[in-house]
């Protein structure tokens, strides 16, 4: 464990010890808690291998390969095949954006609003645009039992991952569509209580610093197009204006540097009031929130 930790630290991995523990758990088919306990007690890797699992020598070989791949900055989630998101464990891999902890706060805003609607006695109708792995949609569907959730994803690979997660975590609990977020769900226009989105928003000249993101997250899930990276978010915002009922809530994740521009983008529709920026887990301005107001609505967002 110490050798793997040093190897990952030398490669620039931000959390070398926890990553090494996770990889050894994966190689031995054990729980990470078992790995931590065995390391503290000074036990061998063989003590971790469960009946029916790989032998000690095979587990060590697999672990060495996994550590090498992680040292080359392949995402940890791709190596183990899953990512934690709130109370969920999502299947992820090449072709889909790996959900981040900061997006859990965006999901929380949607969950809180859905719960408030449910408390009033109505089944909340929630739409997740650019759903990716399905993380936010599944969080709402599983945390607010009476919610009616619709998720939209255009990219073929990401949609396949979302389908797998929906089938594994909440079969029959939400509607997943492969469609363009800007034009999807016209049958729900003016009826939704919440529209939430973590769309691609990275500007074209802002290449992510982390190799895990720059090399492995799909470009279609990162770059929002246009000189400011907000071309896709503008289309998503227009769709939210179209879908939401009067008083419905819109929440969208954005980059820290886009806070002011995102607020201006939402206000420019003429469809939202109480537009504000909210912070993520680290206190950075990372999402825009606004309420749909029919009295203020100007324009046609169905084109």
SULJO-V99685 format. One record per residue. N is the residue number from 0. PHI is phi in degrees with one decimal (* if undefined). PSI is psi as a letter, one per 40 degrees, with the letter a starting at -180 (999 if undefined). D_FIRST is the distance of its C-alpha to the first C-alpha in whole Angstrom. Layout:
# SULJO-V99685
n:N phi:PHI psi:PSI d_first:D_FIRST
n:N phi:PHI psi:PSI d_first:D_FIRST
This chain:
# SULJO-V99685
n:0 phi:* psi:d d_first:0
n:1 phi:-65.2 psi:d d_first:4
n:2 phi:-66.4 psi:d d_first:5
n:3 phi:-65.8 psi:d d_first:5
n:4 phi:-61.1 psi:d d_first:6
n:5 phi:-63.6 psi:d d_first:9
n:6 phi:-62.2 psi:d d_first:10
n:7 phi:-71.3 psi:d d_first:11
n:8 phi:-63.7 psi:d d_first:12
n:9 phi:-64.6 psi:d d_first:14
n:10 phi:-85.3 psi:e d_first:15
n:11 phi:90.7 psi:e d_first:17
n:12 phi:-67.5 psi:h d_first:15
n:13 phi:-71.3 psi:d d_first:16
n:14 phi:-128.3 psi:g d_first:13
n:15 phi:-63.6 psi:d d_first:10
n:16 phi:-69.0 psi:d d_first:8
n:17 phi:-65.5 psi:d d_first:10
n:18 phi:-65.1 psi:d d_first:10
n:19 phi:-62.7 psi:d d_first:7
n:20 phi:-62.5 psi:d d_first:7
n:21 phi:-64.6 psi:d d_first:11
n:22 phi:-68.1 psi:d d_first:10
n:23 phi:-68.0 psi:d d_first:8
n:24 phi:-60.2 psi:d d_first:11
n:25 phi:-65.3 psi:d d_first:14
n:26 phi:-67.5 psi:d d_first:13
n:27 phi:-99.4 psi:e d_first:13
n:28 phi:60.5 psi:f d_first:16
n:29 phi:-109.9 psi:i d_first:15
n:30 phi:-87.2 psi:i d_first:15
n:31 phi:-61.5 psi:d d_first:12
n:32 phi:-60.3 psi:d d_first:14
n:33 phi:-66.3 psi:d d_first:13
n:34 phi:-64.4 psi:d d_first:9
n:35 phi:-60.4 psi:d d_first:10
n:36 phi:-63.7 psi:d d_first:12
n:37 phi:-64.3 psi:d d_first:10
n:38 phi:-65.8 psi:d d_first:7
n:39 phi:-63.8 psi:d d_first:11
n:40 phi:-84.0 psi:e d_first:13
n:41 phi:72.6 psi:f d_first:10
n:42 phi:-83.0 psi:i d_first:11
n:43 phi:-85.1 psi:i d_first:11
n:44 phi:-62.6 psi:d d_first:10
n:45 phi:-57.6 psi:d d_first:14
n:46 phi:-68.6 psi:e d_first:14
n:47 phi:-86.3 psi:d d_first:13
n:48 phi:-70.5 psi:h d_first:15
n:49 phi:-88.7 psi:i d_first:19
n:50 phi:-58.2 psi:h d_first:22
n:51 phi:87.0 psi:e d_first:23
n:52 phi:-88.8 psi:a d_first:20
n:53 phi:-69.3 psi:i d_first:18
n:54 phi:-68.7 psi:i d_first:18
n:55 phi:-61.3 psi:d d_first:15
n:56 phi:-65.4 psi:d d_first:15
n:57 phi:-65.6 psi:d d_first:16
n:58 phi:-62.3 psi:d d_first:13
n:59 phi:-66.7 psi:d d_first:11
n:60 phi:-64.1 psi:d d_first:14
n:61 phi:-62.6 psi:d d_first:14
n:62 phi:-61.9 psi:d d_first:10
n:63 phi:-62.8 psi:d d_first:11
n:64 phi:-64.0 psi:d d_first:14
n:65 phi:-63.1 psi:d d_first:13
n:66 phi:-63.1 psi:d d_first:10
n:67 phi:-61.9 psi:d d_first:13
n:68 phi:-67.7 psi:d d_first:16
n:69 phi:-68.7 psi:d d_first:14
n:70 phi:-64.4 psi:d d_first:14
n:71 phi:-80.3 psi:e d_first:18
n:72 phi:73.7 psi:f d_first:18
n:73 phi:-71.6 psi:h d_first:19
n:74 phi:-57.7 psi:h d_first:19
n:75 phi:-56.0 psi:d d_first:16
n:76 phi:-65.7 psi:d d_first:19
n:77 phi:-68.6 psi:d d_first:20
n:78 phi:-71.0 psi:d d_first:17
n:79 phi:-97.3 psi:e d_first:17
n:80 phi:85.8 psi:e d_first:21
n:81 phi:-155.1 psi:i d_first:22
n:82 phi:-141.0 psi:i d_first:22
n:83 phi:-82.0 psi:h d_first:23
n:84 phi:-147.2 psi:h d_first:26
n:85 phi:52.7 psi:b d_first:28
n:86 phi:-92.2 psi:e d_first:28
n:87 phi:-98.3 psi:i d_first:27
n:88 phi:-120.4 psi:h d_first:25
n:89 phi:-99.3 psi:i d_first:26
n:90 phi:-77.8 psi:h d_first:26
n:91 phi:-140.7 psi:i d_first:25
n:92 phi:179.9 psi:a d_first:25
n:93 phi:-54.4 psi:h d_first:27
n:94 phi:104.0 psi:e d_first:30
n:95 phi:-137.1 psi:i d_first:30
n:96 phi:-67.2 psi:h d_first:29
n:97 phi:-78.1 psi:h d_first:26
n:98 phi:-62.1 psi:i d_first:27
n:99 phi:-109.1 psi:i d_first:26
n:100 phi:-59.0 psi:d d_first:26
n:101 phi:-65.0 psi:d d_first:29
n:102 phi:-72.8 psi:e d_first:31
n:103 phi:-61.5 psi:d d_first:30
n:104 phi:-71.8 psi:d d_first:33
n:105 phi:-60.9 psi:d d_first:35
n:106 phi:-61.5 psi:d d_first:35
n:107 phi:-61.7 psi:d d_first:35
n:108 phi:-60.8 psi:d d_first:39
n:109 phi:-66.2 psi:d d_first:40
n:110 phi:-63.1 psi:d d_first:39
n:111 phi:-60.9 psi:d d_first:41
n:112 phi:-67.2 psi:d d_first:44
n:113 phi:-62.3 psi:d d_first:44
n:114 phi:-63.9 psi:d d_first:44
n:115 phi:-62.3 psi:d d_first:47
n:116 phi:-65.8 psi:d d_first:49
n:117 phi:-62.4 psi:d d_first:48
n:118 phi:-63.9 psi:d d_first:49
n:119 phi:-75.4 psi:e d_first:52
n:120 phi:103.0 psi:e d_first:53
n:121 phi:-108.4 psi:i d_first:52
n:122 phi:-78.1 psi:h d_first:49
n:123 phi:-69.5 psi:h d_first:47
n:124 phi:-104.3 psi:h d_first:47
n:125 phi:-124.1 psi:h d_first:44
n:126 phi:-122.1 psi:h d_first:44
n:127 phi:-112.0 psi:h d_first:40
n:128 phi:-94.5 psi:h d_first:41
n:129 phi:61.0 psi:f d_first:39
n:130 phi:-70.9 psi:d d_first:36
n:131 phi:61.1 psi:b d_first:34
n:132 phi:-73.3 psi:e d_first:31
n:133 phi:91.8 psi:e d_first:34
n:134 phi:-57.4 psi:d d_first:31
n:135 phi:-67.3 psi:d d_first:34
n:136 phi:-58.2 psi:d d_first:37
n:137 phi:-70.1 psi:d d_first:35
n:138 phi:-60.8 psi:d d_first:34
n:139 phi:-65.2 psi:d d_first:38
n:140 phi:-61.8 psi:d d_first:39
n:141 phi:-91.6 psi:d d_first:36
n:142 phi:-97.6 psi:d d_first:37
n:143 phi:-122.4 psi:g d_first:40
n:144 phi:-60.3 psi:d d_first:42
n:145 phi:-89.3 psi:e d_first:45
n:146 phi:-74.0 psi:i d_first:44
n:147 phi:-106.9 psi:h d_first:46
n:148 phi:-113.0 psi:h d_first:43
n:149 phi:-123.1 psi:h d_first:43
n:150 phi:-123.9 psi:h d_first:41
n:151 phi:-126.1 psi:h d_first:42
n:152 phi:-146.4 psi:h d_first:40
n:153 phi:-88.5 psi:d d_first:41
n:154 phi:-66.1 psi:h d_first:39
n:155 phi:-61.8 psi:d d_first:38
n:156 phi:-65.4 psi:d d_first:35
n:157 phi:-62.5 psi:d d_first:34
n:158 phi:-61.5 psi:d d_first:37
n:159 phi:-64.5 psi:d d_first:35
n:160 phi:-65.0 psi:d d_first:32
n:161 phi:-60.6 psi:d d_first:34
n:162 phi:-59.7 psi:d d_first:36
n:163 phi:-62.5 psi:d d_first:33
n:164 phi:-70.8 psi:d d_first:32
n:165 phi:-62.5 psi:d d_first:35
n:166 phi:-64.7 psi:d d_first:36
n:167 phi:-81.6 psi:d d_first:32
n:168 phi:-109.8 psi:d d_first:33
n:169 phi:-151.4 psi:f d_first:36
n:170 phi:-59.8 psi:h d_first:39
n:171 phi:78.0 psi:e d_first:42
n:172 phi:-95.0 psi:e d_first:41
n:173 phi:-148.7 psi:i d_first:42
n:174 phi:-100.3 psi:h d_first:43
n:175 phi:-111.7 psi:h d_first:41
n:176 phi:-118.9 psi:i d_first:44
n:177 phi:-97.4 psi:h d_first:43
n:178 phi:-161.6 psi:i d_first:45
n:179 phi:-76.6 psi:h d_first:46
n:180 phi:-59.0 psi:d d_first:45
n:181 phi:-69.1 psi:d d_first:48
n:182 phi:-122.7 psi:e d_first:50
n:183 phi:-73.5 psi:i d_first:49
n:184 phi:62.3 psi:f d_first:50
n:185 phi:-58.7 psi:d d_first:54
n:186 phi:-69.3 psi:e d_first:55
n:187 phi:-105.4 psi:e d_first:53
n:188 phi:-51.4 psi:h d_first:54
n:189 phi:73.8 psi:e d_first:55
n:190 phi:-123.0 psi:e d_first:54
n:191 phi:-92.8 psi:i d_first:50
n:192 phi:-89.7 psi:d d_first:49
n:193 phi:-141.6 psi:h d_first:45
n:194 phi:-122.8 psi:h d_first:44
n:195 phi:-126.3 psi:i d_first:41
n:196 phi:-156.0 psi:i d_first:39
n:197 phi:-119.7 psi:g d_first:36
n:198 phi:-81.5 psi:i d_first:38
n:199 phi:-63.9 psi:h d_first:37
n:200 phi:-144.4 psi:e d_first:38
n:201 phi:-70.5 psi:h d_first:36
n:202 phi:-63.2 psi:i d_first:39
n:203 phi:-63.0 psi:d d_first:39
n:204 phi:-96.6 psi:e d_first:39
n:205 phi:-106.2 psi:g d_first:36
n:206 phi:-70.1 psi:h d_first:33
n:207 phi:-56.1 psi:i d_first:30
n:208 phi:-73.9 psi:d d_first:27
n:209 phi:-72.6 psi:h d_first:24
n:210 phi:-58.7 psi:d d_first:23
n:211 phi:-59.6 psi:d d_first:22
n:212 phi:-82.4 psi:d d_first:26
n:213 phi:-62.4 psi:d d_first:28
n:214 phi:-94.2 psi:d d_first:27
n:215 phi:-121.3 psi:d d_first:26
n:216 phi:-72.2 psi:h d_first:28
n:217 phi:-63.5 psi:h d_first:31
n:218 phi:-58.2 psi:d d_first:34
n:219 phi:-64.5 psi:d d_first:36
n:220 phi:-93.1 psi:e d_first:34
n:221 phi:-102.6 psi:d d_first:34
n:222 phi:-89.4 psi:h d_first:37
n:223 phi:-87.4 psi:e d_first:40
n:224 phi:69.0 psi:i d_first:43
n:225 phi:78.4 psi:i d_first:45
n:226 phi:-63.0 psi:d d_first:45
n:227 phi:-105.1 psi:e d_first:44
n:228 phi:76.4 psi:e d_first:41
n:229 phi:-108.9 psi:e d_first:43
n:230 phi:-65.6 psi:d d_first:46
n:231 phi:-65.1 psi:d d_first:44
n:232 phi:-56.7 psi:d d_first:43
n:233 phi:-63.4 psi:d d_first:47
n:234 phi:-65.1 psi:d d_first:48
n:235 phi:-65.3 psi:d d_first:45
n:236 phi:-64.0 psi:d d_first:47
n:237 phi:-62.3 psi:d d_first:50
n:238 phi:-65.8 psi:d d_first:49
n:239 phi:-62.1 psi:d d_first:48
n:240 phi:-60.6 psi:d d_first:52
n:241 phi:-72.6 psi:d d_first:53
n:242 phi:-82.7 psi:d d_first:51
n:243 phi:-74.6 psi:i d_first:51
n:244 phi:-81.7 psi:i d_first:54
n:245 phi:-58.5 psi:h d_first:56
n:246 phi:89.2 psi:e d_first:53
n:247 phi:-66.7 psi:i d_first:50
n:248 phi:-106.1 psi:h d_first:47
n:249 phi:-116.0 psi:h d_first:45
n:250 phi:-137.0 psi:h d_first:42
n:251 phi:-138.8 psi:h d_first:40
n:252 phi:-76.7 psi:i d_first:37
n:253 phi:-150.6 psi:i d_first:37
n:254 phi:-75.5 psi:i d_first:36
n:255 phi:-55.2 psi:d d_first:36
n:256 phi:-75.5 psi:e d_first:39
n:257 phi:-102.2 psi:e d_first:41
n:258 phi:-56.5 psi:d d_first:42
n:259 phi:-66.1 psi:d d_first:45
n:260 phi:-64.0 psi:d d_first:46
n:261 phi:-67.1 psi:d d_first:44
n:262 phi:-62.3 psi:d d_first:47
n:263 phi:-62.3 psi:d d_first:50
n:264 phi:-61.4 psi:d d_first:49
n:265 phi:-68.5 psi:d d_first:49
n:266 phi:-64.0 psi:d d_first:52
n:267 phi:-65.0 psi:e d_first:54
n:268 phi:-67.9 psi:d d_first:54
n:269 phi:75.2 psi:e d_first:57
n:270 phi:-105.2 psi:e d_first:55
n:271 phi:-125.6 psi:i d_first:53
n:272 phi:-125.8 psi:i d_first:53
n:273 phi:53.5 psi:f d_first:51
n:274 phi:-78.3 psi:h d_first:49
n:275 phi:-147.2 psi:i d_first:46
n:276 phi:-100.3 psi:h d_first:42
n:277 phi:-122.2 psi:i d_first:39
n:278 phi:-98.8 psi:i d_first:36
n:279 phi:-91.7 psi:a d_first:32
n:280 phi:-62.0 psi:d d_first:30
n:281 phi:-98.9 psi:e d_first:29
n:282 phi:83.0 psi:e d_first:33
n:283 phi:-91.6 psi:i d_first:34
n:284 phi:-71.7 psi:h d_first:37
n:285 phi:-131.5 psi:e d_first:36
n:286 phi:-151.6 psi:i d_first:38
n:287 phi:-111.0 psi:h d_first:42
n:288 phi:-130.8 psi:h d_first:44
n:289 phi:-152.8 psi:i d_first:48
n:290 phi:-109.2 psi:h d_first:50
n:291 phi:-71.0 psi:h d_first:53
n:292 phi:-134.0 psi:h d_first:56
n:293 phi:-60.3 psi:d d_first:59
n:294 phi:-64.6 psi:d d_first:62
n:295 phi:-95.1 psi:e d_first:60
n:296 phi:-69.0 psi:h d_first:59
n:297 phi:-135.8 psi:h d_first:60
n:298 phi:104.0 psi:i d_first:60
n:299 phi:-120.6 psi:h d_first:59
n:300 phi:-104.7 psi:f d_first:55
n:301 phi:-94.1 psi:e d_first:56
n:302 phi:-80.7 psi:999 d_first:57
